[in-house]
Amino acid sequence: MGLEKKSKKELIDLVNHLQAQLSNNGRTQSKGASGEDLYKILAHSSQVGFYIMQNRKFQFINSHFREYAGYTEEEMLNMNPTSLVLPEDRRKMAKNAIMMLKEQRFSPYEFRIVTKDDRIKWILETVMSITYKGKRAILGNSMDVTERKEAGRRLEELEALESSILDAIPQAVVGLHERRINFANNAVKSIFGWHREELIGKSIRVIYRNEEEADTIAGLFYSSLENQRTYTTEFPCRKKDGREILCRMKASRIGEKLRERRIVVTYEDITQQKKAQEELERSRQELRNLSVHLQSVREKESTRIARKIHDELGQSLTALQMDLSWLEGRLPKQNEQIQDKARRMSRLVDSTIESVHKISTELRPSLLDDLGLPAAIEWQADDFQKRSGIRCEAFLDCSDSSIDKDLATTIFRIFQETLTNIVHHSKATKCRVSLTEKGKELCLEVADNGIGITRRQIDDPQSFGMIGMRERAHLWGGTVHVRGGKPQGTIVNVKIPLNKGDSIK
């Protein structure tokens, strides 16, 4: 193992071992070898930097120490040893060295040196007093711990970054090992009312309403995370003060496989969000119910007015036309002025009868009530072609007996709206309508060969005709899809499920 891979404790143990060897060798000098020779033997066999300093000069430097500094042996023997030390660290390094020489300090100390190529390196060092060539000297043992220091610094930065990221997340983040909390971010305070320190070591059970629910959600998490990386759900939880909240939870296993039930879970309090969604949906449903009621009232009123116009005004006009015909036949033939006046009156009554019939039909086509939806669609397509000059083909394949009366009205009104859009916006020359019954679904499709509708027009909140079609279909559980055709034109597709015997009240 290289020195850069060793832990700080291992490095300290190695230095202490070398010092012990030196002390033992000092006591055995009398066995033949000189102290100088022993020091050099130890220096060459040592795994660390080794130097002897006397009178503020290096007397001996082994190869490891020269590698740390990047200087040659000759350069180092002629330099001031203090010049190697980073200026900011010189005072502290000298203080620690003096304390160790006086046996007031026993643990290695750290400082920085400046190498020959101006790099900064961290050195872990111990010193001791020795006798060298009959004079007092300092023996130093040094290790280059730069990589370890850098690794430690990077680890600290990474831990700080991870902590910052966790604290920046608005959701509560909890780490679990065997369903016990081993870390949490600060957001657990705002979500659950617990300080993160209070939760460490506790069972995750504390944030659920009861033991059974805690077991239920744990079963969901662990069974799902065996086969997938993440799992998301919504589940009731409990705050520290006992209040219940609804949380959106996302669990993720730690590592590629689920080992020792280690997972991370995020919790987002969606209680108010859910309440707002429910309130919004309730408001939407109330508006839809109101829309249903208003449409029903309008259709009934239109039917009533159409019948009164047809029955009362139409009958009166018919009677008036008959009287005019009778009167015209009895007028003096020689009086051309009176005869012409009578003819003009007769034509005016005919025109009024036609207008009454048209208004009555627009209010409520009698065909819809008398002959059913397919006949009404076919008549409307023919009438549209006559009035607009746009060719309109109809394909009908459904049984009128399966269509509720109110549903027939809804489909007919949607069809009328599509024809209105074709006239006003499409610039089409022809269109095709199909009304089919597929299984238990009624399908209406209207396609034209015009300029085509854009996505912006489809999504325009001011397009009340489009909104009206969607709302009418939605009331029956149906859908309206509008898209541009290929290569041009527009296609409106309406699908409504058929529930025989059911109608919207």
Residue pairs with C-beta under 8 A, 6 or more apart in sequence:
3 11
3 47
3 48
3 143
3 144
3 145
4 144
4 145
4 146
4 147
4 148
6 14
6 148
7 148
8 124
8 145
8 148
11 108
11 124
11 143
11 145
12 107
12 108
12 124
14 47
14 48
14 143
15 48
15 108
15 124
15 126
15 141
15 143
16 126
18 42
18 46
18 48
18 141
19 126
19 128
19 141
21 42
22 39
22 42
22 128
22 130
22 139
25 38
25 42
26 35
26 38
26 130
26 131
29 35
29 38
33 41
35 130
35 131
35 132
36 132
36 133
39 52
39 60
39 130
39 132
39 139
40 60
42 50
43 50
43 60
43 62
44 62
44 63
46 62
46 64
46 141
47 64
48 64
48 141
48 142
48 143
49 62
49 64
49 65
49 67
49 68
49 123
49 140
49 141
49 142
49 143
49 144
50 60
50 61
50 62
50 64
50 65
50 139
50 140
50 141
50 142
51 58
51 60
51 61
51 62
51 65
51 81
51 139
51 140
51 142
52 58
52 59
52 60
52 130
52 132
52 137
52 138
52 139
52 140
53 59
53 81
53 137
53 138
53 140
54 132
54 133
54 135
54 136
54 137
54 138
56 80
56 81
56 82
57 77
57 80
57 81
58 76
58 77
58 79
58 81
59 77
59 132
59 133
59 137
61 73
61 76
61 77
64 142
65 76
65 142
66 72
66 73
66 76
67 144
68 113
68 115
68 121
68 123
68 142
68 144
69 76
69 84
69 113
69 115
69 116
70 115
70 116
70 117
70 119
71 79
71 116
75 116
82 90
82 94
84 113
84 114
85 93
85 111
85 112
85 113
85 114
86 111
86 112
86 113
86 114
86 120
88 112
89 111
89 112
92 111
93 109
93 111
96 105
96 109
96 111
97 109
97 125
97 127
97 138
99 105
100 106
100 109
100 126
100 127
100 128
101 127
101 128
101 129
101 138
108 124
108 125
108 126
109 124
109 125
109 126
110 122
110 123
110 124
110 125
110 145
110 149
111 122
111 123
111 125
112 120
112 121
112 122
112 123
113 120
113 121
113 123
114 120
115 121
120 146
121 144
121 146
122 144
122 145
122 146
122 148
122 149
123 142
123 143
123 144
123 145
124 142
124 143
124 145
125 140
125 141
125 142
125 143
126 140
126 141
127 138
127 139
127 140
127 141
128 138
128 139
129 136
129 137
129 138
129 139
130 136
130 137
130 138
130 139
131 137
132 139
166 173
166 185
166 186
167 185
167 186
167 187
169 185
169 187
169 266
170 187
170 190
170 268
171 187
171 191
171 266
171 267
171 268
172 184
172 185
172 187
172 188
172 190
172 191
172 192
172 266
172 267
172 268
173 184
173 185
173 187
173 188
173 264
173 265
173 266
174 181
174 183
174 184
174 188
174 199
174 204
174 264
174 265
174 266
174 267
175 181
175 182
175 183
175 184
175 254
175 262
175 263
175 264
176 182
176 204
176 261
176 262
176 263
176 264
176 265
177 260
177 261
177 262
178 260
178 261
179 203
179 204
179 205
179 214
179 218
179 261
180 201
180 202
180 203
180 204
181 199
181 200
181 201
181 202
181 203
181 204
182 200
182 201
183 200
184 194
184 196
184 199
184 200
185 196
186 196
188 194
188 195
188 196
188 199
188 267
189 195
189 196
191 239
191 245
191 247
191 267
191 268
191 269
192 207
192 237
192 238
192 239
192 240
192 267
193 239
193 240
193 241
194 206
194 207
194 240
199 206
203 214
204 214
204 218
204 265
205 211
205 214
207 237
207 238
207 267
208 214
208 217
208 236
208 237
208 238
209 236
209 237
209 238
209 244
213 235
213 236
217 233
217 235
217 249
220 231
220 233
221 231
221 251
221 263
221 265
222 258
222 261
222 263
224 231
224 251
225 231
225 251
225 252
225 253
225 258
225 263
226 258
229 252
229 253
230 250
230 251
230 252
231 250
231 251
231 252
232 248
232 249
232 250
232 251
233 248
233 249
234 246
234 247
234 248
234 249
234 270
235 246
235 247
235 249
236 244
236 245
236 246
236 247
237 244
237 245
237 246
237 247
237 267
238 244
238 245
239 245
245 269
245 271
246 269
246 270
246 271
246 274
247 267
247 268
247 269
247 270
248 267
248 268
248 270
249 265
249 266
249 267
249 268
250 265
250 266
251 263
251 264
251 265
252 263
252 264
252 265
253 262
253 263
254 262
254 263
254 264
255 262
288 471
288 474
288 475
291 471
291 475
292 475
292 504
292 505
295 472
296 406
296 504
296 505
299 364
299 406
299 409
302 363
302 364
303 363
303 364
303 369
305 363
306 359
306 360
306 361
306 363
306 364
306 366
307 360
307 364
309 356
309 359
309 360
309 363
310 356
310 357
310 360
310 366
313 356
314 353
314 356
314 357
314 360
317 349
317 352
317 353
317 356
318 353
320 349
321 346
321 349
321 350
321 353
324 342
324 345
324 346
324 349
325 346
327 342
328 339
328 342
328 343
328 346
331 338
331 339
331 342
332 338
333 339
360 366
365 376
365 379
365 380
365 412
367 375
367 376
367 379
368 376
368 408
368 409
368 412
369 405
371 400
372 400
372 403
372 408
373 398
373 400
373 403
373 408
373 411
373 412
373 435
374 396
374 398
374 400
374 435
375 400
376 408
376 412
377 394
377 396
377 411
377 412
377 415
377 433
377 435
378 394
378 396
380 412
380 415
380 416
380 419
381 392
381 393
381 394
381 433
382 392
382 394
384 390
384 392
384 419
385 391
385 392
388 419
388 422
388 423
390 422
390 423
390 428
390 429
390 430
390 431
390 448
391 429
391 430
391 431
392 419
392 430
392 431
392 432
392 433
393 430
393 431
393 432
393 433
394 432
394 433
394 434
394 435
395 432
395 433
395 434
395 435
395 436
396 434
396 435
396 436
397 434
397 435
397 436
397 437
398 435
398 436
398 437
398 442
399 437
400 408
402 437
402 498
402 500
403 411
403 442
403 498
404 500
404 501
404 502
404 503
405 503
406 503
406 504
407 442
407 476
407 496
407 498
407 503
410 472
410 473
410 475
410 476
410 496
411 435
411 442
411 444
411 494
411 496
413 472
414 444
414 469
414 472
414 473
414 480
414 494
415 433
415 444
415 446
417 465
417 468
417 469
418 446
418 469
418 492
419 431
419 446
420 465
421 465
421 490
422 428
422 431
422 446
422 448
422 450
422 490
425 450
425 453
426 448
426 450
426 451
426 489
426 490
427 450
427 451
428 448
428 449
428 450
428 489
429 449
430 448
430 449
431 446
431 447
431 448
431 449
432 446
432 447
432 448
433 444
433 445
433 446
434 443
434 444
434 445
435 442
435 443
435 444
436 442
436 443
437 443
437 498
440 497
440 498
440 499
441 495
441 496
441 497
441 498
442 495
442 496
442 497
442 498
443 493
443 494
443 495
444 492
444 493
444 494
445 491
445 492
445 493
445 494
446 491
446 492
447 485
447 489
447 490
447 491
447 492
448 485
448 489
448 490
449 485
449 488
449 489
450 488
450 489
450 490
451 488
452 484
452 485
452 488
452 489
452 490
453 482
453 483
453 484
453 490
454 484
457 463
458 466
458 482
458 483
460 466
461 467
466 480
466 482
469 480
469 492
469 494
470 479
470 480
473 479
473 480
473 494
473 495
473 496
475 504
476 496
476 497
476 504
477 496
477 497
478 494
478 495
478 496
478 497
479 494
479 495
480 492
480 493
480 494
481 492
481 493
481 495
482 490
482 491
482 492
482 493
483 490
483 491
483 493
484 490
484 491
485 491
